[in-house]
Every structure is written in C-alpha cells, then in structure tokens.
Amino acid sequence: MILWRGRGRAIPSDELSQAIRREGLEEVQQSLNLARSELAELRAFQKDQVHYLARTTAESWTNPTHATSGWTFIDDPVRNQLSLDGDFAALLSHPLLQRLNRVKQLSFSYMVFPSATHTRLSHSLGVCKHVEMALDAIFRNDRVYSAGDSAGQPTRIGPEDRTKLLLKAKLAALLHDVGHGPFGHALDRFTGFIDPRNQMSHPDKSYSREYISRYLADFLPAGIAAADLTAILDKKRADLRGWDCLLADLIDSSLDVDRMDYLTRDAHMTGLSMGVTNAIALIERICPYREGDSIVLTYDSTACTYIEDFLRARDLMYRNCYDHARKLAAERILTRLVEALKQRFGVEIQHIMLLADDQLLMVLRLATVGSESERNLLDALMFNIEYEQIKEVPVSAGVPEISAWNQHLFRGRKREAYIESPTSWERAITEGAGLDPASSWRILVVVPGHGVSTPVESGAQILYREGDRCFTREVFEVIPRLKDHLKELMEQRQKIRVFCDSRLTKPEKARVITAANELFS
C-alpha cells in the first residue's frame, strides 16, 4: 500500500518498506552465497595447484634422465681443482646430486654477506676432496697405533683394498648432504619435530640415508653397497667395524673433514677470515688408532695448536655468521611460511624436503595468494626487509615462560619447544602490544637450535706416546682454557630472541618492547 501526501509526494507504507527490504536482503544474501561458493571453488583450485606443483616439482629430482661417463674436472675457489673419475659419473649426473647445486650452503646469510651464495654441491665436492687428502696422508704414513705400540704397525691394506676404501670414503663424503632440504638447515626445527612420533634431531642425515637407499643404490660404482654408505653416515654406528669407523669419524665428528671444508669455504665466501683454518696441518697429523676391532680417528699431539685454532674458528663463525640475527630472522620467516603451507594445503614434508630453494619460494608465492599476512612474510623474505632484534633472553633465565620451555625439552616434547612455543609467543607479544592480530607477521621469536648446548667434551682425541705405549686424551683435558672459551661462546648462543618489523612506528615498537619484556619477566 502507498500513502499519498501533499503535492505529488509518495510515502511507502511500512508494509511496502519491509517487503522491499526483504527482497533486497534476499538478493544480497544470494550474492554472498554465490561469492562464498566461488571463493570455495577458487580455494579448492588453489589447493590443488599448490599440491600438484609441490609434488611434481619434488618428484622430478628422483627420476634420472641421463648418465655421463669419464672424468669430471671442477675449478674451485677453495681447493683450486676438484676431480672425480668415471666411477662417479652416473652418480654426479643424477638429479638428486644436481639439486644440491640449487640449495644454498648458508641459507639466508647472503642477506648480510651478498657473496655467500655457494651451494651444498660445492661443499660436498670439497668434502670429497678433503677425505681423499686425508686417506692419502694415512696411506703414505702407513701406521696404525694402539695402546701398547707407540711406533705403530703398518696399515696392511693392499692396493685393491685401498682403492675400495678410498672410493667408499669419497662416495660417503659426496652424499653426506644429499638429504638437505631447501635452504640447508633453515627448516631443521620444523621438519625434525613436526611429527612427535618421529622426531629427528638431524633430519638432513635421516633423509640422506633414505635417498641413498631408495634412489641412488643403482647408481653407485660396482662393489659399493648402499648399506655400507648409510652405515657410515649413521650417527649410531652400531654395526661399523675396522676402517669404516675411521671413515665415519672423518666425515662426521667434532674434528672432521666436513667442518674443515665448510669453515674454510664459508669464511672465503663471506669474507670472514676468522673461519680460515689450516686443514692441511690437521690432515697430515691424523693418526689411525686401534680400539678393539675398530680403527678410530685421533690426531698427533703436535696438532694441538691447530685444533685449538680450528675449534675457536668454528664457534666464532657461529657467532658472526651462522647465528647472525638477520639470518635467524629470515629462517624463522621461512619456517612460518612452510608451517602455513602444511596446515592450509596439506603439503607433505617429504615433498618440501625435496624442493630446491627457488622451487620452494615459487610454491610459497602461489600458496600466499589470498593471505595478506603470509604474503607480507614472503615479501619480507624476498626483498630482504630487516627485522630488528629488540630482546634476547638466556634460556637459563628463571622466568615462567622460559622454565616451561625448558621443561618441554627436558621431557622430550620438542614439537612444543621448537614449533608451538615460538608461535604462541609471537601472538602473545602482538596482542600485548595492541597490534591487530593480523599483524602477528611483524613479530618473530627465534629459539636456539637443538644442537646448542654447553660443551662437556669436544670428542676430538689426541694421541700421546710415552716409551713403548700410546694413549689418547680428550682435547679439553689437554687444553682446559679452550673449554672455558667455548663454553662462554656457547652461552652467548643459548638465547631466545625477539624481532620486530623495522618499519613499525616508534610508538608501535615501544609497545612491542614492553610486551616482550612483560612476557619474559
């Protein structure tokens, strides 16, 4: 009904007004329902795209496409020239090995040191060269020592066995990092502890052994079994005997050729001369030592000065490069993005681990469409936007939040310690600072890695001779001042760090600092 009042003015009745409103609301609701349906379809399509891209890109590395033959010669900035004979040709041309050429050795260190873009493959080839040099020195010196024999006995390894031992050592060195995920160790805390039923303190080592057994066994030289290499690369070393024990020590111990290469290589590529060590001096002083049915790695007592320099250099590189604030903040950003990738799209960890650096960023770019916070995180990573460290708290601080975190570690709840706690702290600081909850991407909390602990022993053994007998002593027994020095450096690394987006306004940053202080007080 319409009511007419005055000259030509039409005033609708209440009944007509309500009818019009109902019709309008119904049209709006229909439009909203259509938009929701279209959005759901787009999200499903996006999820399928992300899944397909991650899976197919990852699986492409497991399918060999060609094989080469003959010697390989490589110019190298650290060792000048690297070479591998034809036995390695098929393996070196396998996509899994070539993938390492697209995985940066130092993750995001290039944000601070632009030249530090060297790869896991260059490092693996360097380790291969170092282990060859070590065995050459051992064969040349031709001595194995034991507790009752200071003069040592000949190695008694014939030419054929020497060739096989050297081949096995170089293969283990070449493949020791084949299981590294994108950006090296950047995702260790996430990929290692996301599954509480299958915790991995060293996920790269676990995946290396898996890839060797699953994908590379058929590409190994004749006479070398995948099981031999995985046993050497297994930290448990339960089934190792004889010279295989020495190979394991050479590739993974506190004074191994792996560290000899990455310290010198990383120092060279970053420009941090503090990491340069005299690897040749250490290699020439290697003394194989017989313990029961095992041959283990020891160093002659004349190596003490070089060992001290080596261990100091390693921890100085941690302080100035490996644990640099900008690098740690970037790794935390990547972890948050990958966590969202798994939660929102269900991408499998095994597919993430098989991606190269650029491929992971490509998948993340597709996955962040429709999420402003994730897009902002990815932009900060891609454009090297600085996150400023505003607070650090020692893990020894007796405050409730830190005590609870330590309890998680003590009880083996590493998912809670390394994945859930940082996320909850980031949200708490965001809320405490009065920022929009959608701005939690502007706050980062980094916890120390699971390998950061006060050193009780170095693991490196020094060989001493007295009359007719030999004995070994642990490095910290020989150089006690070194233990105090390394303990001090280690304590500097055992801290929880809080970062905020450097583009926050001064009042916003002040509120974030206050919120962080209140949380960890």
BELHUVEN-V262061 format. One record per backbone hydrogen bond with DSSP energy under -0.5 kcal/mol. NH is the residue of the N-H (numbers start at 1). CO is the residue of the C=O. If there is no record, write none. Layout:
NH;CO, NH;CO
//
This chain:
3;11, 5;3, 5;9, 8;6, 9;5, 10;8, 11;3, 11;9, 12;10, 13;1, 17;13, 18;14, 19;15, 20;16, 21;17, 22;18, 23;19, 24;20, 25;21, 26;22, 27;23, 28;24, 29;25, 30;26, 31;27, 32;28, 33;29, 34;30, 35;31, 36;32, 37;33, 38;34, 39;35, 40;36, 41;37, 42;38, 43;39, 44;40, 45;41, 46;42, 47;43, 48;44, 49;45, 50;46, 51;47, 52;48, 53;49, 54;50, 55;51, 56;52, 57;53, 58;54, 59;55, 60;56, 61;58, 62;59, 63;60, 64;62, 72;84, 74;82, 76;80, 80;76, 81;79, 82;74, 84;72, 88;85, 89;86, 92;88, 93;89, 94;91, 97;94, 98;94, 99;95, 100;96, 100;97, 101;98, 102;99, 103;100, 105;118, 107;104, 109;106, 111;108, 112;109, 113;109, 114;112, 116;113, 117;115, 120;100, 120;103, 121;100, 123;119, 124;120, 125;121, 126;122, 127;123, 128;124, 129;125, 130;126, 131;127, 132;128, 133;129, 134;130, 135;131, 136;132, 137;133, 138;134, 139;135, 140;136, 141;137, 142;138, 143;138, 144;153, 145;288, 146;149, 149;146, 150;468, 153;144, 158;156, 162;158, 163;159, 164;160, 165;161, 166;162, 167;163, 168;164, 169;165, 170;166, 171;167, 172;168, 173;169, 174;170, 175;171, 176;172, 176;173, 178;175, 180;177, 181;184, 182;352, 184;181, 186;183, 187;184, 188;185, 190;187, 191;187, 192;188, 193;189, 194;190, 196;194, 198;195, 200;192, 203;200, 205;202, 206;202, 207;203, 208;204, 209;205, 210;206, 211;207, 212;208, 213;209, 214;210, 215;211, 216;211, 217;212, 219;216, 220;217, 224;221, 225;223, 228;225, 229;225, 230;226, 231;227, 232;228, 233;229, 234;231, 235;233, 237;234, 240;237, 242;293, 244;241, 245;242, 246;242, 247;243, 248;244, 249;245, 250;246, 251;247, 252;248, 256;253, 257;250, 258;250, 260;256, 261;257, 262;258, 263;259, 264;260, 265;261, 266;262, 267;263, 268;264, 269;265, 270;266, 271;267, 272;267, 273;271, 275;272, 276;273, 279;277, 282;278, 283;279, 284;280, 285;281, 285;282, 286;283, 287;298, 288;143, 289;296, 290;145, 291;289, 291;294, 294;291, 295;242, 296;289, 296;294, 298;287, 299;461, 300;285, 301;463, 303;300, 304;301, 307;303, 308;304, 309;305, 310;306, 311;307, 312;308, 313;309, 314;310, 315;311, 316;312, 317;313, 318;314, 319;315, 320;316, 321;317, 322;317, 323;318, 324;321, 328;324, 329;325, 330;326, 331;327, 332;328, 333;329, 334;330, 335;331, 336;332, 337;333, 338;334, 339;335, 340;336, 341;337, 342;338, 343;339, 344;340, 345;341, 346;342, 347;341, 351;348, 352;348, 353;349, 354;350, 355;352, 357;102, 360;356, 361;357, 362;358, 363;359, 364;360, 365;361, 366;362, 367;363, 368;364, 369;366, 371;368, 372;370, 375;371, 376;372, 377;373, 378;374, 379;375, 380;376, 381;377, 382;378, 383;379, 384;381, 385;380, 388;386, 388;500, 390;498, 391;498, 393;496, 395;494, 397;394, 399;397, 403;399, 404;400, 405;401, 406;402, 407;403, 408;404, 409;405, 410;406, 411;407, 412;409, 413;408, 414;412, 417;413, 418;414, 419;415, 420;415, 421;416, 423;419, 424;420, 425;421, 426;422, 427;423, 428;424, 429;425, 430;426, 431;427, 432;428, 433;429, 434;431, 435;430, 439;436, 440;437, 442;439, 443;440, 444;499, 446;497, 452;449, 453;451, 462;473, 463;299, 464;471, 466;469, 469;466, 470;147, 471;464, 473;462, 475;460, 477;474, 478;474, 479;475, 482;479, 483;479, 484;480, 485;481, 486;482, 487;483, 488;484, 489;485, 490;486, 491;487, 492;488, 493;489, 493;490, 494;490, 495;493, 496;393, 497;446, 497;495, 498;391, 499;444, 500;388, 501;442, 502;386, 504;501, 509;505, 510;506, 511;507, 512;508, 513;509, 514;510, 515;511, 516;512, 517;513, 518;514, 519;515, 520;516, 521;518
//
